[in-house]
Amino acid sequence: MNDRPDRKLTALPPRNVTGDLSRMQRSNRTPAQVPPLPQPTPSVVEKPKPKRITVYVDQEVFSRARGAYRNTSHLEDDKSWSQFVEKALAAEAERRETVHNSGNQYEAETGALPSGRPISDD
């Protein structure tokens, strides 16, 4: 009345080990010969990492600039909002250098700038 065949559960048979396995240990291996990395050419100068800045801008000016960026970035070849802002900063710096410094660049300033809100809203 039992229709099931008799089955035996078996595991995989053990592997047959052939040869000496002592060379498989890390201490017995010979080190791989790694070719030296090519040295960078001196003519290639790495560009410094961009400086992250935080500024407070009037909401109306921000909205206007953002609208100009979104509607013209494909025409002006702006790769990002950061590039748009960088170009605007460079244009204003160049304008001020032209007006106030005979077109000569001012020396780069690395010190901290005054922080906080302006004293008056004039």
C-alpha positions in Angstrom: 0.0 0.0 0.0 3.0 2.2 0.2 3.5 3.7 -3.3 6.7 5.6 -2.4 10.0 4.1 -3.4 12.6 3.7 -0.7 15.0 6.5 -1.0 18.3 7.1 0.9 19.6 10.5 1.6 23.3 10.8 0.7 25.7 13.7 0.6 28.3 14.5 -2.0 31.2 12.1 -1.9 34.5 13.5 -0.6 36.8 15.1 -3.1 39.8 13.2 -4.4 42.9 15.0 -3.4 45.6 14.8 -6.0 49.1 16.1 -5.6 50.8 18.3 -3.0 48.6 21.1 -1.8 51.2 22.8 0.3 51.8 25.4 -2.4 48.3 26.6 -1.9 49.3 28.4 1.3 50.0 32.1 1.0 53.4 31.8 2.6 54.5 29.4 -0.1 53.5 31.6 -3.1 55.9 33.7 -5.0 55.0 37.4 -5.2 53.4 38.5 -8.5 55.5 40.9 -10.5 53.5 44.1 -10.7 54.6 46.5 -13.4 55.4 50.0 -12.0 52.7 52.6 -12.5 53.4 55.2 -15.1 54.5 58.6 -13.7 52.2 61.5 -14.5 53.7 63.9 -17.1 54.9 67.2 -15.6 52.9 69.1 -18.3 49.6 67.9 -16.8 48.7 70.2 -14.0 45.8 69.1 -11.8 43.1 71.7 -11.4 42.5 72.6 -7.7 39.3 71.4 -6.1 36.5 74.0 -6.3 35.9 76.1 -3.2 32.5 75.5 -1.6 30.9 78.8 -0.5 27.7 79.8 1.3 26.0 83.1 0.7 22.8 84.8 1.5 21.0 86.4 -1.4 17.8 88.4 -1.6 14.9 86.0 -2.6 13.9 88.2 -5.6 17.5 88.2 -7.0 17.8 84.4 -6.4 14.5 83.7 -8.2 15.5 85.9 -11.1 18.9 84.3 -11.5 17.5 80.8 -11.2 15.0 81.6 -13.9 17.7 83.0 -16.1 19.8 79.9 -15.5 17.0 77.4 -16.2 15.9 79.2 -19.4 19.3 79.9 -20.9 21.7 77.2 -19.6 21.5 75.3 -22.8 22.2 78.4 -24.9 25.1 79.6 -22.7 26.6 76.1 -22.3 26.3 76.2 -18.5 27.1 72.7 -17.2 25.6 73.4 -13.8 24.2 76.0 -11.4 27.7 76.3 -9.8 29.2 77.1 -13.2 26.6 79.8 -13.8 27.3 81.4 -10.4 31.1 81.1 -11.0 30.7 82.9 -14.3 28.6 85.6 -12.6 31.2 86.1 -9.9 34.1 86.3 -12.5 32.2 88.8 -14.6 31.5 91.1 -11.6 35.2 90.8 -10.4 36.4 91.7 -13.9 34.0 94.7 -14.0 35.2 96.0 -10.7 38.9 95.5 -11.7 38.2 97.4 -14.9 36.5 100.3 -13.1 38.6 100.6 -10.0 42.0 99.0 -10.8 42.8 100.0 -14.4 41.8 96.5 -15.6 44.5 94.8 -13.4 43.5 91.8 -11.3 43.5 92.4 -7.5 45.6 90.1 -5.4 43.9 86.9 -4.4 42.5 87.1 -0.8 42.7 83.9 1.3 41.6 85.3 4.6 38.2 85.2 6.1 35.6 87.7 4.9 33.3 89.5 7.3 30.3 87.3 8.0 26.7 88.1 9.0 24.0 90.3 7.7 24.7 93.9 6.6 24.3 96.6 9.3 21.7 98.6 7.2 19.4 97.7 4.4 20.1 100.8 2.3 
